[in-house]
Every structure is written in C-alpha cells, then in structure tokens.
Amino acid sequence: MSTDTNLNAELYKMVRKEIKNTHYPQIRKVMDRLDIAYSDWINQMSKLSAATNAGSDENMVDAMRNTVTSMAKYEKVLDSAVQDLRMWRNLFTKWSGHEGPAPDPLPSTFLE
C-alpha cells in the first residue's frame, strides 16, 4: 500500500472511531456515506490486485482506472465527513459552552 493509502485508511479509522457510538442520526448518515465509499475503494483495490495477478493488461488498466476513480470519490466523502464533524463539534461547543454532547433535540434537517 502506498503512503497515501495508509494515511487514508488511518484517517478513516480515526473518523470511524470518533462517531461509532453516536446516537445523533445526522452524524450516523455521515458515517454511512463514509463506510460505503471506503468499502467501494477497498473492493476496487482487491479487483486491481486480482487483475494484476492474472496478468491481463486490459483488465489491469480498467481495474486501475476504477480504483483511482473510487479512491477520488472516497477522498471527497472523507473530506466532507471531516468538515461535517468539525461543524458538529463547533455546534456542540456553542450549545453546551464546553466540549461535550449537545442538548436534544438537534435540528432534524442538519446535514441532510
């Protein structure tokens, strides 16, 4: 795996850990989008590995193209998730006056 790949995987794990147990549905939606994009990217990397092992140049080029496209989508979703989480943290801080959970109810349309 490349350094970028390792960094992306580590960042995914950190973001995932940060919001794993939240009960706020808006934040869970952010994580769901991130999980889907991450799974697609990992799936495409597996297909690239299989195509490389098979030795088919045409399949390898297609798999590489799909992997790069999938990684770009994942990075976009990851950037969006980090921004959304920063917004939530700022909102929590504003509402509570300190780091910690925000009072209920949260606006149901936030981040939708």
VEXKOL-467512 format. One record per residue: residue in one letter; x, z, y of N, C-alpha, C in turn. Coordinates in steps of 0.2 Angstrom, whole numbers, padded with zeros to 4 digits, always signed. Atoms other than C-alpha are relative to their C-alpha. Example, Ala and Ser with C-alpha at 12.3 -4.5 7.8 and 13.67 -1.06 7.14 Angstrom:
A+0004+0000-0006+0062+0039-0022+0004+0000+0006;S-0004-0001-0006+0068+0036-0005-0004+0003+0005;
***
This chain:
M+0004+0000-0006+0000+0000+0000+0004+0000+0006;S-0004+0001-0006+0006-0004+0017-0001+0007+0004;T+0001-0006-0004+0008+0010+0031-0006+0000+0003;D+0006+0000-0003-0007+0004+0040-0006+0002-0005;T+0005-0002+0005-0017+0005+0024+0000+0008-0002;N+0000-0008+0002-0011+0023+0020-0002+0004+0006;L+0003-0003-0006-0015+0028+0038-0007-0001+0001;N+0007+0001+0000-0032+0021+0037-0003+0004-0005;A+0003-0005+0005-0035+0030+0021+0000+0007+0002;E+0000-0007-0002-0029+0046+0028-0005+0002+0005;L+0004-0001-0006-0039+0044+0044-0008+0001-0003;Y+0007+0000+0003-0055+0040+0033-0001+0007-0003;K+0001-0006+0003-0052+0056+0023-0001+0006+0005;M+0001-0005-0006-0050+0067+0039-0007+0000+0003;V+0007+0000-0003-0066+0060+0046-0005+0002-0005;R+0005-0002+0005-0075+0062+0030+0000+0007-0001;K-0001-0007+0001-0069+0080+0028-0004+0003+0006;E+0002-0003-0006-0074+0084+0046-0008+0000+0000;I+0008+0000-0001-0093+0079+0044-0003+0000-0007;K+0003+0000+0007-0095+0081+0025-0006+0004-0001;N+0006-0004+0001-0107+0095+0026-0005+0001+0006;T+0004+0000-0006-0116+0092+0042-0007-0001-0002;H+0007+0001+0002-0135+0094+0042-0003-0004+0006;Y+0003+0004-0006-0137+0083+0058-0001-0007-0003;P+0000+0007+0003-0144+0066+0051+0003-0005+0004;Q-0003+0005-0004-0137+0056+0066+0007+0000-0002;I-0007+0000+0002-0119+0061+0061+0000-0002-0008;R+0000+0002+0007-0123+0058+0042-0001-0008+0000;K+0000+0007+0000-0128+0040+0047+0007-0003+0002;V-0007+0002-0002-0111+0038+0055+0004+0000-0007;M-0004-0001+0007-0103+0044+0038-0002-0005-0005;D+0002+0005+0005-0114+0032+0028+0003-0006+0002;R-0002+0007-0002-0109+0017+0038+0008+0000-0002;L-0007-0001+0001-0091+0023+0036+0002-0001-0008;D-0001+0001+0007-0092+0025+0017-0001-0007-0003;I+0002+0007+0002-0100+0008+0015+0006-0005+0001;A-0006+0005-0002-0086-0001+0025+0006+0002-0004;Y-0006-0002+0004-0072+0009+0016-0001-0002-0007;S+0001+0003+0007-0079+0005-0001+0001-0007-0001;D-0001+0007+0000-0080-0013+0003+0007-0002+0000;W-0008+0001-0001-0062-0013+0009+0004+0001-0007;I-0004-0002+0006-0056-0004-0007-0002-0005-0005;N+0002+0005+0005-0066-0016-0018+0004-0007+0001;Q-0003+0006-0002-0059-0031-0009+0008+0000-0002;M-0007-0001+0001-0041-0024-0011+0001+0000-0008;S-0001+0000+0007-0044-0022-0030-0001-0008-0002;K+0000+0007+0002-0050-0040-0031+0006-0004+0002;L-0007+0003-0002-0034-0046-0022+0005+0002-0005;S-0005-0002+0005-0024-0036-0034-0001-0004-0007;A+0002+0003+0006-0033-0044-0049+0002-0008+0001;A-0002+0007-0001-0031-0062-0041+0007-0001+0000;T-0007+0001+0000-0013-0059-0038+0003+0001-0007;N-0002-0001+0007-0010-0053-0056-0002-0006-0004;A+0002+0005+0004-0020-0068-0063+0004-0007+0002;G-0004+0006-0002-0008-0080-0053-0003-0006+0003;S+0003+0005-0003-0021-0091-0046+0001+0000+0007;D-0001+0000-0007-0016-0097-0029-0006+0000+0004;E+0006+0001-0004-0033-0102-0023-0004+0006+0000;N+0003-0007+0000-0041-0086-0029+0003+0005+0004;M-0004-0005-0004-0027-0076-0021-0001-0001+0007;V+0002+0002-0008-0030-0085-0004-0007+0003+0002;D+0006-0002-0001-0048-0082-0005-0001+0008+0000;A+0000-0008+0000-0046-0063-0010+0004+0003+0006;M-0004-0002-0006-0033-0061+0004-0004+0000+0006;R+0005+0001-0006-0045-0068+0017-0005+0005+0000;N+0005-0005+0000-0059-0057+0011+0002+0007+0001;T-0002-0006-0002-0048-0042+0011+0002+0001+0007;V-0001+0000-0007-0042-0045+0028-0006+0001+0004;T+0007+0000-0003-0060-0048+0034-0003+0007-0001;S+0003-0006+0002-0066-0032+0025+0004+0006+0004;M-0004-0005-0003-0051-0022+0032-0002+0000+0008;A+0002+0001-0007-0056-0028+0050-0006+0004+0001;K+0007-0003-0001-0074-0023+0048+0001+0008-0001;Y+0000-0007+0001-0069-0006+0041+0004+0004+0006;E-0003-0003-0006-0057-0003+0056-0005+0001+0005;K+0005+0000-0006-0071-0007+0068-0005+0006-0001;V+0005-0005+0002-0083+0005+0059+0004+0007+0001;L-0004-0006+0000-0069+0018+0058+0001+0002+0008;D+0000-0002-0007-0066+0017+0077-0006+0002+0003;S+0006-0002-0003-0084+0018+0081-0002+0007-0003;A+0002-0007+0003-0086+0033+0069+0004+0006+0004;V-0004-0005-0003-0072+0042+0078-0002+0001+0007;Q+0003-0001-0006-0079+0038+0095-0007+0004+0000;D+0006-0003+0001-0096+0044+0089+0001+0008-0001;L-0001-0007+0001-0089+0060+0083+0003+0004+0006;R-0002-0003-0006-0080+0063+0099-0006+0001+0005;M+0006-0001-0005-0096+0061+0109-0004+0006-0003;W+0003-0005+0003-0104+0073+0097+0003+0007+0002;R-0004-0006-0001-0090+0086+0099-0001+0002+0008;N+0001-0001-0007-0092+0084+0118-0007+0003+0002;L+0007-0002-0001-0111+0086+0117-0001+0008-0003;F+0000-0007+0003-0109+0102+0106+0003+0005+0005;T-0003-0004-0005-0097+0109+0118-0004+0002+0006;K+0004-0001-0006-0108+0106+0133-0006+0004-0002;W+0006-0004+0002-0123+0113+0124+0001+0007-0001;S-0002-0006+0002-0115+0128+0117+0005+0004+0005;G-0005-0003-0004-0102+0132+0130+0007+0001-0003;H-0006-0001+0004-0089+0133+0116+0000-0005-0006;E+0000+0004+0006-0083+0124+0101-0005+0003-0005;G+0005-0002+0005-0097+0125+0088-0006-0004-0001;P+0006+0004+0001-0114+0119+0082-0004+0000+0006;A+0004+0000-0006-0126+0113+0095-0007+0003-0002;P+0006-0003+0002-0143+0121+0096-0005-0006-0002;D+0005+0005+0002-0158+0112+0087-0006+0000+0005;P-0001+0006+0004-0167+0101+0089+0005-0005+0004;L-0004+0005-0003-0155+0087+0093-0004-0006+0001;P+0004+0006-0001-0162+0071+0100+0000-0005-0006;S+0001+0004+0006-0168+0060+0086+0003-0007+0000;T-0002+0007-0001-0163+0044+0094+0007-0001+0001;F-0007+0000-0001-0145+0049+0097+0004-0004-0005;L-0004+0004+0004-0133+0036+0090-0003-0005-0005;E+0004+0005+0005-0146+0025+0082+0000-0007+0003;
***
